[in-house]
Amino acid sequence: MTTDPLYPRATFIRRVAAMIYDALVAIAIGMCAAMVAIVVLILLMENGVVSMSGYSHASEAIQHSSLYTTVIQVWVGLWMVGFYVYFWRHGGQTIGMRAWRLRLFSTSDAPLGYGRVIVRLLSSLGGLGTLLVLFDVKHRQGLQDHIAKTQMCVLTKDANHHRAWKDL
């Protein structure tokens, strides 16, 4: 796709609505990932594989250990990053973007590879990069779009179906 999009670029409101939707999904993924990590840590502690650091219960050891809490936070963060990377890389849409008929396209001839998607995620600054859309009235691009050479476009209802993607 070139810099002259087939579909109009997404407005700020539409992007924020998709971000809120995706945040709810990402939080749910994070909660499930945390639950799995905590259960695994408790099982490892109760079976003597990992030290409880002198605490009588595994839950106390996890709560008072900066190492265990950091491991859980990194694990959850990786799952949440993986959510965005996977969906942007495979189809250009997260669940919230699909609900709001948004799709990520490349503005260059290079495909949306893992590197570009990760650069886009990091340069979004946790969603703050989207504020640039308010000031970039002509192009409607966020900081992450400029840096990663992407564009967020609004699809028609027919184009939003996976079967129509081969034509985009």
BAKOL-665389 format. One record per atom (N, C-alpha, C): residue number from 1; residue in three letters; chain; atom name; z, x, y. Coordinates in nm, 3 decimals. Each point is the difference from the previous one (the first is absolute). Layout:
% BAKOL-665389
NODE;seq;type;mol;atom;Z;X;Y
NODE;NUM;Ala;A;CA;Z;X;Y
...
END
This chain:
% BAKOL-665389
NODE;seq;type;mol;atom;Z;X;Y
NODE;1;Met;A;N;0.000;0.084;-0.118
NODE;1;Met;A;CA;0.000;-0.084;0.118
NODE;1;Met;A;C;0.000;0.088;0.123
NODE;2;Thr;A;N;-0.072;-0.035;0.101
NODE;2;Thr;A;CA;-0.010;0.078;0.122
NODE;2;Thr;A;C;0.103;-0.047;0.101
NODE;3;Thr;A;N;-0.005;0.063;0.120
NODE;3;Thr;A;CA;0.095;-0.040;0.104
NODE;3;Thr;A;C;-0.036;-0.135;0.061
NODE;4;Asp;A;N;-0.119;-0.051;-0.027
NODE;4;Asp;A;CA;-0.038;-0.134;0.043
NODE;4;Asp;A;C;0.027;-0.093;-0.117
NODE;5;Pro;A;N;0.118;-0.064;-0.003
NODE;5;Pro;A;CA;0.040;-0.074;-0.120
NODE;5;Pro;A;C;-0.082;-0.127;-0.022
NODE;6;Leu;A;N;-0.017;-0.030;-0.126
NODE;6;Leu;A;CA;-0.065;-0.124;-0.040
NODE;6;Leu;A;C;0.090;-0.119;0.033
NODE;7;Tyr;A;N;0.128;0.024;-0.004
NODE;7;Tyr;A;CA;0.100;-0.101;0.029
NODE;7;Tyr;A;C;0.079;0.044;0.124
NODE;8;Pro;A;N;0.056;-0.095;0.074
NODE;8;Pro;A;CA;0.077;0.038;0.120
NODE;8;Pro;A;C;0.128;0.074;-0.037
NODE;9;Arg;A;N;0.043;0.087;0.087
NODE;9;Arg;A;CA;0.125;0.073;-0.024
NODE;9;Arg;A;C;0.118;-0.092;0.022
NODE;10;Ala;A;N;0.106;0.028;-0.073
NODE;10;Ala;A;CA;0.118;-0.086;-0.001
NODE;10;Ala;A;C;0.078;0.010;0.130
NODE;11;Thr;A;N;0.056;-0.112;0.042
NODE;11;Thr;A;CA;0.084;-0.004;0.119
NODE;11;Thr;A;C;0.141;0.049;-0.034
NODE;12;Phe;A;N;0.077;0.025;0.104
NODE;12;Phe;A;CA;0.137;0.046;-0.018
NODE;12;Phe;A;C;0.084;-0.102;-0.075
NODE;13;Ile;A;N;-0.011;-0.127;0.038
NODE;13;Ile;A;CA;0.081;-0.106;-0.062
NODE;13;Ile;A;C;-0.031;-0.010;-0.149
NODE;14;Arg;A;N;-0.125;0.004;-0.035
NODE;14;Arg;A;CA;-0.041;-0.010;-0.140
NODE;14;Arg;A;C;0.053;0.118;-0.080
NODE;15;Arg;A;N;-0.005;0.118;0.058
NODE;15;Arg;A;CA;0.052;0.120;-0.068
NODE;15;Arg;A;C;0.150;-0.010;-0.021
NODE;16;Val;A;N;0.072;-0.045;0.102
NODE;16;Val;A;CA;0.146;-0.013;-0.012
NODE;16;Val;A;C;0.037;-0.104;-0.105
NODE;17;Ala;A;N;-0.074;-0.110;-0.005
NODE;17;Ala;A;CA;0.027;-0.103;-0.100
NODE;17;Ala;A;C;-0.018;0.057;-0.141
NODE;18;Ala;A;N;-0.105;0.078;-0.021
NODE;18;Ala;A;CA;-0.021;0.063;-0.131
NODE;18;Ala;A;C;0.109;0.103;-0.028
NODE;19;Met;A;N;0.044;0.072;0.104
NODE;19;Met;A;CA;0.106;0.100;-0.018
NODE;19;Met;A;C;0.131;-0.066;-0.043
NODE;20;Ile;A;N;0.032;-0.114;0.059
NODE;20;Ile;A;CA;0.123;-0.071;-0.037
NODE;20;Ile;A;C;-0.008;-0.046;-0.145
NODE;21;Tyr;A;N;-0.112;-0.056;-0.037
NODE;21;Tyr;A;CA;-0.022;-0.045;-0.139
NODE;21;Tyr;A;C;0.015;0.119;-0.095
NODE;22;Asp;A;N;-0.065;0.111;0.033
NODE;22;Asp;A;CA;0.006;0.119;-0.086
NODE;22;Asp;A;C;0.140;0.062;-0.003
NODE;23;Ala;A;N;0.072;-0.009;0.110
NODE;23;Ala;A;CA;0.136;0.053;0.003
NODE;23;Ala;A;C;0.088;-0.074;-0.100
NODE;24;Leu;A;N;-0.018;-0.131;-0.009
NODE;24;Leu;A;CA;0.078;-0.078;-0.097
NODE;24;Leu;A;C;-0.032;0.043;-0.143
NODE;25;Val;A;N;-0.128;0.024;-0.028
NODE;25;Val;A;CA;-0.039;0.046;-0.134
NODE;25;Val;A;C;0.053;0.140;-0.025
NODE;26;Ala;A;N;-0.012;0.089;0.100
NODE;26;Ala;A;CA;0.047;0.138;-0.016
NODE;26;Ala;A;C;0.152;0.004;-0.021
NODE;27;Ile;A;N;0.073;-0.086;0.069
NODE;27;Ile;A;CA;0.146;-0.007;-0.019
NODE;27;Ile;A;C;0.033;-0.045;-0.141
NODE;28;Ala;A;N;-0.073;-0.098;-0.050
NODE;28;Ala;A;CA;0.023;-0.046;-0.138
NODE;28;Ala;A;C;-0.029;0.112;-0.100
NODE;29;Ile;A;N;-0.108;0.074;0.024
NODE;29;Ile;A;CA;-0.032;0.114;-0.088
NODE;29;Ile;A;C;0.110;0.104;0.008
NODE;30;Gly;A;N;0.049;0.026;0.121
NODE;30;Gly;A;CA;0.108;0.096;0.018
NODE;30;Gly;A;C;0.128;-0.043;-0.069
NODE;31;Met;A;N;0.030;-0.128;0.005
NODE;31;Met;A;CA;0.121;-0.050;-0.068
NODE;31;Met;A;C;-0.011;0.016;-0.151
NODE;32;Cys;A;N;-0.117;-0.030;-0.055
NODE;32;Cys;A;CA;-0.020;0.017;-0.144
NODE;32;Cys;A;C;0.007;0.147;-0.040
NODE;33;Ala;A;N;-0.060;0.087;0.081
NODE;33;Ala;A;CA;0.004;0.144;-0.029
NODE;33;Ala;A;C;0.143;0.052;0.007
NODE;34;Ala;A;N;0.077;-0.047;0.098
NODE;34;Ala;A;CA;0.140;0.042;0.012
NODE;34;Ala;A;C;0.082;-0.048;-0.119
NODE;35;Met;A;N;-0.025;-0.122;-0.043
NODE;35;Met;A;CA;0.073;-0.054;-0.114
NODE;35;Met;A;C;-0.027;0.085;-0.125
NODE;36;Val;A;N;-0.126;0.035;-0.023
NODE;36;Val;A;CA;-0.034;0.082;-0.116
NODE;36;Val;A;C;0.068;0.136;0.010
NODE;37;Ala;A;N;-0.004;0.062;0.117
NODE;37;Ala;A;CA;0.061;0.132;0.018
NODE;37;Ala;A;C;0.151;-0.005;-0.022
NODE;38;Ile;A;N;0.064;-0.102;0.052
NODE;38;Ile;A;CA;0.145;-0.012;-0.015
NODE;38;Ile;A;C;0.038;-0.024;-0.146
NODE;39;Val;A;N;-0.073;-0.086;-0.068
NODE;39;Val;A;CA;0.028;-0.026;-0.142
NODE;39;Val;A;C;-0.018;0.127;-0.082
NODE;40;Val;A;N;-0.107;0.074;0.027
NODE;40;Val;A;CA;-0.023;0.126;-0.074
NODE;40;Val;A;C;0.112;0.099;0.029
NODE;41;Leu;A;N;0.040;0.013;0.126
NODE;41;Leu;A;CA;0.109;0.091;0.033
NODE;41;Leu;A;C;0.131;-0.041;-0.068
NODE;42;Ile;A;N;0.030;-0.127;-0.001
NODE;42;Ile;A;CA;0.123;-0.048;-0.064
NODE;42;Ile;A;C;-0.004;0.030;-0.151
NODE;43;Leu;A;N;-0.115;-0.027;-0.062
NODE;43;Leu;A;CA;-0.012;0.030;-0.144
NODE;43;Leu;A;C;0.015;0.149;-0.028
NODE;44;Leu;A;N;-0.059;0.082;0.085
NODE;44;Leu;A;CA;0.013;0.145;-0.019
NODE;44;Leu;A;C;0.144;0.046;0.021
NODE;45;Met;A;N;0.068;-0.057;0.095
NODE;45;Met;A;CA;0.140;0.038;0.026
NODE;45;Met;A;C;0.092;-0.048;-0.111
NODE;46;Glu;A;N;-0.018;-0.123;-0.043
NODE;46;Glu;A;CA;0.086;-0.056;-0.104
NODE;46;Glu;A;C;-0.018;0.071;-0.134
NODE;47;Asn;A;N;-0.118;0.059;-0.022
NODE;47;Asn;A;CA;-0.025;0.072;-0.125
NODE;47;Asn;A;C;0.022;0.150;0.014
NODE;48;Gly;A;N;0.055;0.043;0.113
NODE;48;Gly;A;CA;0.036;0.140;0.019
NODE;48;Gly;A;C;-0.116;0.094;0.029
NODE;49;Val;A;N;-0.118;-0.051;0.025
NODE;49;Val;A;CA;-0.115;0.086;0.030
NODE;49;Val;A;C;0.009;0.055;0.142
NODE;50;Val;A;N;0.048;-0.085;0.092
NODE;50;Val;A;CA;0.016;0.039;0.141
NODE;50;Val;A;C;0.147;-0.013;0.035
NODE;51;Ser;A;N;0.048;0.094;0.080
NODE;51;Ser;A;CA;0.141;0.003;0.035
NODE;51;Ser;A;C;0.039;-0.112;0.095
NODE;52;Met;A;N;0.121;-0.056;-0.022
NODE;52;Met;A;CA;0.053;-0.102;0.089
NODE;52;Met;A;C;0.085;0.063;0.110
NODE;53;Ser;A;N;0.002;0.130;0.007
NODE;53;Ser;A;CA;0.069;0.075;0.106
NODE;53;Ser;A;C;0.147;-0.038;0.015
NODE;54;Gly;A;N;0.067;-0.028;-0.111
NODE;54;Gly;A;CA;0.142;-0.030;0.003
NODE;54;Gly;A;C;0.035;-0.145;0.026
NODE;55;Tyr;A;N;-0.097;-0.084;0.023
NODE;55;Tyr;A;CA;0.026;-0.142;0.023
NODE;55;Tyr;A;C;0.010;-0.073;-0.134
NODE;56;Ser;A;N;0.078;-0.109;-0.002
NODE;56;Ser;A;CA;0.020;-0.072;-0.125
NODE;56;Ser;A;C;-0.114;-0.096;-0.032
NODE;57;His;A;N;-0.071;-0.047;0.101
NODE;57;His;A;CA;-0.112;-0.092;-0.020
NODE;57;His;A;C;-0.128;0.060;0.059
NODE;58;Ala;A;N;-0.109;-0.030;-0.065
NODE;58;Ala;A;CA;-0.129;0.052;0.045
NODE;58;Ala;A;C;-0.037;-0.051;0.139
NODE;59;Ser;A;N;0.036;-0.124;0.028
NODE;59;Ser;A;CA;-0.034;-0.057;0.132
NODE;59;Ser;A;C;0.069;0.076;0.113
NODE;60;Glu;A;N;0.124;0.044;-0.023
NODE;60;Glu;A;CA;0.071;0.080;0.100
NODE;60;Glu;A;C;-0.067;0.135;0.019
NODE;61;Ala;A;N;-0.042;0.059;-0.108
NODE;61;Ala;A;CA;-0.066;0.131;0.007
NODE;61;Ala;A;C;-0.131;-0.010;0.079
NODE;62;Ile;A;N;-0.074;-0.107;-0.021
NODE;62;Ile;A;CA;-0.127;-0.018;0.071
NODE;62;Ile;A;C;0.025;-0.024;0.148
NODE;63;Gln;A;N;0.099;-0.083;0.032
NODE;63;Gln;A;CA;0.029;-0.033;0.140
NODE;63;Gln;A;C;0.050;0.120;0.079
NODE;64;His;A;N;0.075;0.088;-0.063
NODE;64;His;A;CA;0.061;0.112;0.072
NODE;64;His;A;C;-0.079;0.130;-0.012
NODE;65;Ser;A;N;-0.110;0.000;-0.071
NODE;65;Ser;A;CA;-0.079;0.122;-0.016
NODE;65;Ser;A;C;-0.125;-0.006;0.088
NODE;66;Ser;A;N;-0.010;0.096;0.090
NODE;66;Ser;A;CA;-0.120;0.003;0.085
NODE;66;Ser;A;C;-0.124;0.036;-0.082
NODE;67;Leu;A;N;0.018;0.075;-0.109
NODE;67;Leu;A;CA;-0.113;0.035;-0.086
NODE;67;Leu;A;C;-0.057;-0.125;-0.067
NODE;68;Tyr;A;N;0.086;-0.079;-0.060
NODE;68;Tyr;A;CA;-0.046;-0.120;-0.071
NODE;68;Tyr;A;C;-0.063;-0.101;0.096
NODE;69;Thr;A;N;0.063;-0.021;0.116
NODE;69;Thr;A;CA;-0.057;-0.096;0.095
NODE;69;Thr;A;C;-0.133;0.051;0.056
NODE;70;Thr;A;N;-0.012;0.131;0.019
NODE;70;Thr;A;CA;-0.127;0.056;0.047
NODE;70;Thr;A;C;-0.109;-0.016;-0.105
NODE;71;Val;A;N;0.035;0.023;-0.125
NODE;71;Val;A;CA;-0.098;-0.016;-0.108
NODE;71;Val;A;C;-0.048;-0.145;-0.005
NODE;72;Ile;A;N;0.092;-0.095;0.013
NODE;72;Ile;A;CA;-0.038;-0.141;-0.002
NODE;72;Ile;A;C;-0.088;-0.033;0.120
NODE;73;Gln;A;N;0.036;0.048;0.118
NODE;73;Gln;A;CA;-0.079;-0.028;0.120
NODE;73;Gln;A;C;-0.140;0.060;-0.008
NODE;74;Val;A;N;-0.012;0.121;-0.051
NODE;74;Val;A;CA;-0.132;0.062;-0.015
NODE;74;Val;A;C;-0.082;-0.078;-0.102
NODE;75;Trp;A;N;0.062;-0.040;-0.109
NODE;75;Trp;A;CA;-0.067;-0.079;-0.104
NODE;75;Trp;A;C;-0.054;-0.132;0.058
NODE;76;Val;A;N;0.083;-0.068;0.076
NODE;76;Val;A;CA;-0.040;-0.127;0.063
NODE;76;Val;A;C;-0.113;0.026;0.101
NODE;77;Gly;A;N;0.014;0.104;0.080
NODE;77;Gly;A;CA;-0.103;0.033;0.098
NODE;77;Gly;A;C;-0.134;0.030;-0.064
NODE;78;Leu;A;N;0.001;0.072;-0.111
NODE;78;Leu;A;CA;-0.125;0.030;-0.071
NODE;78;Leu;A;C;-0.067;-0.127;-0.051
NODE;79;Trp;A;N;0.078;-0.094;-0.049
NODE;79;Trp;A;CA;-0.056;-0.126;-0.048
NODE;79;Trp;A;C;-0.060;-0.081;0.115
NODE;80;Met;A;N;0.068;0.001;0.114
NODE;80;Met;A;CA;-0.052;-0.075;0.114
NODE;80;Met;A;C;-0.127;0.064;0.056
NODE;81;Val;A;N;-0.002;0.132;0.008
NODE;81;Val;A;CA;-0.121;0.070;0.043
NODE;81;Val;A;C;-0.112;-0.025;-0.101
NODE;82;Gly;A;N;0.034;0.004;-0.127
NODE;82;Gly;A;CA;-0.098;-0.025;-0.105
NODE;82;Gly;A;C;-0.063;-0.138;0.011
NODE;83;Phe;A;N;0.077;-0.099;0.044
NODE;83;Phe;A;CA;-0.053;-0.135;0.019
NODE;83;Phe;A;C;-0.116;0.003;0.100
NODE;84;Tyr;A;N;0.023;0.059;0.117
NODE;84;Tyr;A;CA;-0.105;0.004;0.102
NODE;84;Tyr;A;C;-0.117;0.088;-0.042
NODE;85;Val;A;N;0.029;0.116;-0.054
NODE;85;Val;A;CA;-0.107;0.092;-0.041
NODE;85;Val;A;C;-0.088;-0.063;-0.107
NODE;86;Tyr;A;N;0.061;-0.061;-0.098
NODE;86;Tyr;A;CA;-0.078;-0.060;-0.108
NODE;86;Tyr;A;C;-0.092;-0.110;0.052
NODE;87;Phe;A;N;0.056;-0.093;0.076
NODE;87;Phe;A;CA;-0.080;-0.113;0.045
NODE;87;Phe;A;C;-0.106;0.040;0.103
NODE;88;Trp;A;N;0.032;0.094;0.091
NODE;88;Trp;A;CA;-0.100;0.043;0.096
NODE;88;Trp;A;C;-0.111;0.077;-0.069
NODE;89;Arg;A;N;0.035;0.078;-0.099
NODE;89;Arg;A;CA;-0.099;0.080;-0.072
NODE;89;Arg;A;C;-0.088;-0.085;-0.091
NODE;90;His;A;N;0.060;-0.099;-0.063
NODE;90;His;A;CA;-0.072;-0.085;-0.095
NODE;90;His;A;C;-0.027;-0.137;0.062
NODE;91;Gly;A;N;-0.101;-0.009;0.082
NODE;91;Gly;A;CA;-0.040;-0.128;0.057
NODE;91;Gly;A;C;0.021;-0.013;0.149
NODE;92;Gly;A;N;0.078;0.089;0.061
NODE;92;Gly;A;CA;0.019;-0.005;0.144
NODE;92;Gly;A;C;0.089;-0.112;0.051
NODE;93;Gln;A;N;0.069;-0.068;-0.089
NODE;93;Gln;A;CA;0.086;-0.112;0.041
NODE;93;Gln;A;C;0.133;0.004;-0.074
NODE;94;Thr;A;N;0.107;-0.019;0.077
NODE;94;Thr;A;CA;0.129;-0.027;-0.062
NODE;94;Thr;A;C;0.009;-0.151;-0.021
NODE;95;Ile;A;N;0.109;-0.046;-0.054
NODE;95;Ile;A;CA;0.017;-0.143;-0.025
NODE;95;Ile;A;C;0.004;-0.078;0.132
NODE;96;Gly;A;N;0.072;0.054;0.099
NODE;96;Gly;A;CA;0.005;-0.065;0.131
NODE;96;Gly;A;C;-0.134;0.003;0.071
NODE;97;Met;A;N;-0.073;0.108;-0.013
NODE;97;Met;A;CA;-0.132;0.009;0.062
NODE;97;Met;A;C;-0.096;-0.100;-0.063
NODE;98;Arg;A;N;0.012;-0.019;-0.129
NODE;98;Arg;A;CA;-0.087;-0.097;-0.066
NODE;98;Arg;A;C;0.032;-0.141;0.047
NODE;99;Ala;A;N;0.129;-0.030;0.017
NODE;99;Ala;A;CA;0.040;-0.133;0.047
NODE;99;Ala;A;C;-0.053;-0.027;0.141
NODE;100;Trp;A;N;-0.008;0.104;0.083
NODE;100;Trp;A;CA;-0.048;-0.015;0.137
NODE;100;Trp;A;C;-0.147;0.041;0.014
NODE;101;Arg;A;N;-0.068;0.017;-0.112
NODE;101;Arg;A;CA;-0.143;0.033;-0.006
NODE;101;Arg;A;C;-0.034;0.129;0.075
NODE;102;Leu;A;N;0.085;0.100;-0.014
NODE;102;Leu;A;CA;-0.024;0.130;0.060
NODE;102;Leu;A;C;-0.042;0.098;-0.107
NODE;103;Arg;A;N;-0.084;0.095;0.037
NODE;103;Arg;A;CA;-0.039;0.104;-0.095
NODE;103;Arg;A;C;-0.019;0.130;0.075
NODE;104;Leu;A;N;0.040;0.107;-0.064
NODE;104;Leu;A;CA;-0.011;0.134;0.056
NODE;104;Leu;A;C;-0.135;0.059;-0.037
NODE;105;Phe;A;N;-0.072;0.048;0.100
NODE;105;Phe;A;CA;-0.129;0.063;-0.020
NODE;105;Phe;A;C;0.002;0.141;0.058
NODE;106;Ser;A;N;-0.090;0.082;-0.047
NODE;106;Ser;A;CA;-0.017;0.134;0.053
NODE;106;Ser;A;C;-0.098;-0.005;0.116
NODE;107;Thr;A;N;0.027;0.076;0.107
NODE;107;Thr;A;CA;-0.095;0.008;0.111
NODE;107;Thr;A;C;-0.094;0.119;-0.018
NODE;108;Ser;A;N;0.027;0.082;-0.100
NODE;108;Ser;A;CA;-0.088;0.112;-0.030
NODE;108;Ser;A;C;-0.068;-0.025;-0.134
NODE;109;Asp;A;N;-0.085;0.092;-0.039
NODE;109;Asp;A;CA;-0.070;-0.015;-0.128
NODE;109;Asp;A;C;0.089;0.034;-0.119
NODE;110;Ala;A;N;0.114;0.065;0.027
NODE;110;Ala;A;CA;0.091;0.039;-0.108
NODE;110;Ala;A;C;0.074;-0.123;-0.053
NODE;111;Pro;A;N;0.017;-0.009;-0.131
NODE;111;Pro;A;CA;0.074;-0.114;-0.056
NODE;111;Pro;A;C;0.149;0.009;0.031
NODE;112;Leu;A;N;0.069;-0.111;-0.021
NODE;112;Leu;A;CA;0.145;-0.002;0.019
NODE;112;Leu;A;C;0.068;0.063;-0.120
NODE;113;Gly;A;N;0.018;0.130;0.005
NODE;113;Gly;A;CA;0.066;0.072;-0.108
NODE;113;Gly;A;C;0.150;0.000;0.020
NODE;114;Tyr;A;N;0.070;0.057;-0.096
NODE;114;Tyr;A;CA;0.146;0.004;0.008
NODE;114;Tyr;A;C;0.047;0.077;0.122
NODE;115;Gly;A;N;-0.067;0.110;0.033
NODE;115;Gly;A;CA;0.039;0.079;0.116
NODE;115;Gly;A;C;-0.008;-0.078;0.130
NODE;116;Arg;A;N;-0.110;-0.069;0.021
NODE;116;Arg;A;CA;-0.017;-0.078;0.123
NODE;116;Arg;A;C;0.097;-0.116;0.007
NODE;117;Val;A;N;0.027;-0.060;-0.113
NODE;117;Val;A;CA;0.093;-0.113;-0.002
NODE;117;Val;A;C;0.142;0.048;0.030
NODE;118;Ile;A;N;0.038;0.114;-0.053
NODE;118;Ile;A;CA;0.133;0.056;0.029
NODE;118;Ile;A;C;0.010;0.041;0.146
NODE;119;Val;A;N;-0.106;0.060;0.054
NODE;119;Val;A;CA;-0.002;0.036;0.143
NODE;119;Val;A;C;0.015;-0.126;0.084
NODE;120;Arg;A;N;-0.067;-0.107;-0.039
NODE;120;Arg;A;CA;0.010;-0.126;0.073
NODE;120;Arg;A;C;0.143;-0.055;-0.005
NODE;121;Leu;A;N;0.061;0.007;-0.116
NODE;121;Leu;A;CA;0.137;-0.050;-0.016
NODE;121;Leu;A;C;0.097;0.081;0.087
NODE;122;Leu;A;N;-0.012;0.132;-0.004
NODE;122;Leu;A;CA;0.091;0.084;0.078
NODE;122;Leu;A;C;-0.022;-0.016;0.150
NODE;123;Ser;A;N;-0.127;-0.011;0.041
NODE;123;Ser;A;CA;-0.029;-0.009;0.143
NODE;123;Ser;A;C;0.027;-0.140;0.056
NODE;124;Ser;A;N;0.029;-0.096;-0.085
NODE;124;Ser;A;CA;0.035;-0.133;0.050
NODE;124;Ser;A;C;0.140;-0.001;0.061
NODE;125;Leu;A;N;0.077;0.104;-0.030
NODE;125;Leu;A;CA;0.135;0.014;0.054
NODE;125;Leu;A;C;0.087;-0.123;-0.029
NODE;126;Gly;A;N;-0.009;-0.046;-0.123
NODE;126;Gly;A;CA;0.078;-0.116;-0.041
NODE;126;Gly;A;C;-0.044;-0.129;0.066
NODE;127;Gly;A;N;-0.125;-0.008;0.040
NODE;127;Gly;A;CA;-0.053;-0.119;0.064
NODE;127;Gly;A;C;-0.010;0.010;0.151
NODE;128;Leu;A;N;0.066;0.100;0.060
NODE;128;Leu;A;CA;-0.004;0.014;0.145
NODE;128;Leu;A;C;-0.139;0.037;0.052
NODE;129;Gly;A;N;-0.080;0.065;-0.083
NODE;129;Gly;A;CA;-0.135;0.036;0.041
NODE;129;Gly;A;C;-0.088;-0.120;0.027
NODE;130;Thr;A;N;0.039;-0.114;-0.053
NODE;130;Thr;A;CA;-0.075;-0.123;0.021
NODE;130;Thr;A;C;0.012;-0.048;0.145
NODE;131;Leu;A;N;0.102;0.043;0.071
NODE;131;Leu;A;CA;0.016;-0.039;0.141
NODE;131;Leu;A;C;-0.118;0.046;0.085
NODE;132;Leu;A;N;-0.069;0.103;-0.043
NODE;132;Leu;A;CA;-0.116;0.050;0.074
NODE;132;Leu;A;C;-0.111;-0.105;0.007
NODE;133;Val;A;N;-0.002;-0.092;-0.094
NODE;133;Val;A;CA;-0.101;-0.108;0.001
NODE;133;Val;A;C;0.013;-0.081;0.129
NODE;134;Leu;A;N;0.120;-0.016;0.051
NODE;134;Leu;A;CA;0.022;-0.076;0.124
NODE;134;Leu;A;C;-0.066;0.068;0.120
NODE;135;Phe;A;N;-0.010;0.133;-0.004
NODE;135;Phe;A;CA;-0.056;0.074;0.112
NODE;135;Phe;A;C;-0.147;0.035;-0.019
NODE;136;Asp;A;N;-0.045;0.006;-0.123
NODE;136;Asp;A;CA;-0.139;0.031;-0.032
NODE;136;Asp;A;C;-0.076;-0.132;-0.015
NODE;137;Val;A;N;-0.019;-0.067;0.112
NODE;137;Val;A;CA;-0.058;-0.134;0.000
NODE;137;Val;A;C;-0.145;0.003;-0.051
NODE;138;Lys;A;N;-0.074;0.102;0.036
NODE;138;Lys;A;CA;-0.141;0.006;-0.036
NODE;138;Lys;A;C;-0.022;0.022;-0.150
NODE;139;His;A;N;0.076;0.092;-0.059
NODE;139;His;A;CA;-0.023;0.036;-0.140
NODE;139;His;A;C;0.098;-0.063;-0.098
NODE;140;Arg;A;N;0.114;-0.047;0.050
NODE;140;Arg;A;CA;0.105;-0.060;-0.085
NODE;140;Arg;A;C;0.036;0.089;-0.118
NODE;141;Gln;A;N;0.038;0.123;0.029
NODE;141;Gln;A;CA;0.041;0.092;-0.105
NODE;141;Gln;A;C;0.139;0.053;0.027
NODE;142;Gly;A;N;0.078;0.014;-0.106
NODE;142;Gly;A;CA;0.132;0.057;0.011
NODE;142;Gly;A;C;-0.008;0.152;-0.012
NODE;143;Leu;A;N;0.112;0.065;0.023
NODE;143;Leu;A;CA;0.006;0.145;-0.010
NODE;143;Leu;A;C;-0.046;0.047;-0.137
NODE;144;Gln;A;N;0.044;-0.069;-0.105
NODE;144;Gln;A;CA;-0.037;0.036;-0.136
NODE;144;Gln;A;C;-0.150;-0.015;-0.025
NODE;145;Asp;A;N;-0.064;-0.095;0.067
NODE;145;Asp;A;CA;-0.144;-0.018;-0.014
NODE;145;Asp;A;C;-0.076;0.115;0.064
NODE;146;His;A;N;0.046;0.041;0.117
NODE;146;His;A;CA;-0.065;0.112;0.069
NODE;146;His;A;C;0.014;0.130;-0.081
NODE;147;Ile;A;N;0.119;0.026;-0.048
NODE;147;Ile;A;CA;0.025;0.126;-0.070
NODE;147;Ile;A;C;-0.069;0.003;-0.137
NODE;148;Ala;A;N;0.009;-0.109;-0.076
NODE;148;Ala;A;CA;-0.056;-0.002;-0.136
NODE;148;Ala;A;C;-0.146;-0.046;-0.004
NODE;149;Lys;A;N;-0.056;-0.030;0.117
NODE;149;Lys;A;CA;-0.139;-0.047;0.008
NODE;149;Lys;A;C;-0.022;-0.125;-0.086
NODE;150;Thr;A;N;0.083;-0.100;0.028
NODE;150;Thr;A;CA;-0.009;-0.128;-0.070
NODE;150;Thr;A;C;-0.007;-0.112;0.103
NODE;151;Gln;A;N;-0.028;-0.119;-0.048
NODE;151;Gln;A;CA;0.003;-0.118;0.085
NODE;151;Gln;A;C;0.048;-0.119;-0.084
NODE;152;Met;A;N;0.074;-0.086;0.066
NODE;152;Met;A;CA;0.054;-0.119;-0.064
NODE;152;Met;A;C;-0.084;-0.118;0.049
NODE;153;Cys;A;N;-0.071;-0.062;-0.092
NODE;153;Cys;A;CA;-0.091;-0.109;0.037
NODE;153;Cys;A;C;0.045;-0.133;-0.060
NODE;154;Val;A;N;-0.039;-0.107;0.065
NODE;154;Val;A;CA;0.029;-0.136;-0.047
NODE;154;Val;A;C;-0.120;-0.046;-0.081
NODE;155;Leu;A;N;0.023;-0.038;-0.124
NODE;155;Leu;A;CA;-0.106;-0.046;-0.088
NODE;155;Leu;A;C;-0.017;-0.151;0.011
NODE;156;Thr;A;N;-0.116;-0.044;-0.038
NODE;156;Thr;A;CA;-0.021;-0.144;-0.011
NODE;156;Thr;A;C;0.070;-0.047;-0.127
NODE;157;Lys;A;N;0.014;-0.130;-0.017
NODE;157;Lys;A;CA;0.066;-0.051;-0.121
NODE;157;Lys;A;C;-0.077;0.040;-0.125
NODE;158;Asp;A;N;-0.132;-0.006;0.006
NODE;158;Asp;A;CA;-0.081;0.037;-0.116
NODE;158;Asp;A;C;0.008;0.149;-0.030
NODE;159;Ala;A;N;0.002;0.082;0.104
NODE;159;Ala;A;CA;0.005;0.145;-0.020
NODE;159;Ala;A;C;0.136;0.049;-0.047
NODE;160;Asn;A;N;0.102;-0.084;0.013
NODE;160;Asn;A;CA;0.136;0.040;-0.039
NODE;160;Asn;A;C;0.022;-0.003;-0.151
NODE;161;His;A;N;-0.093;-0.051;-0.076
NODE;161;His;A;CA;0.012;-0.003;-0.145
NODE;161;His;A;C;-0.050;0.131;-0.060
NODE;162;His;A;N;0.067;0.046;-0.104
NODE;162;His;A;CA;-0.036;0.127;-0.064
NODE;162;His;A;C;-0.145;0.002;-0.047
NODE;163;Arg;A;N;-0.050;-0.112;-0.042
NODE;163;Arg;A;CA;-0.136;-0.004;-0.052
NODE;163;Arg;A;C;-0.102;0.031;0.110
NODE;164;Ala;A;N;0.035;-0.019;0.125
NODE;164;Ala;A;CA;-0.091;0.025;0.111
NODE;164;Ala;A;C;0.007;0.145;0.049
NODE;165;Trp;A;N;0.094;0.081;-0.047
NODE;165;Trp;A;CA;0.019;0.134;0.052
NODE;165;Trp;A;C;-0.116;0.093;-0.030
NODE;166;Lys;A;N;-0.072;-0.023;-0.105
NODE;166;Lys;A;CA;-0.110;0.090;-0.032
NODE;166;Lys;A;C;-0.108;-0.005;0.109
NODE;167;Asp;A;N;-0.003;-0.108;0.078
NODE;167;Asp;A;CA;-0.099;-0.014;0.106
NODE;167;Asp;A;C;0.046;0.059;0.132
NODE;168;Leu;A;N;0.128;0.038;0.013
NODE;168;Leu;A;CA;0.051;0.051;0.126
NODE;168;Leu;A;C;-0.030;0.147;0.016
END
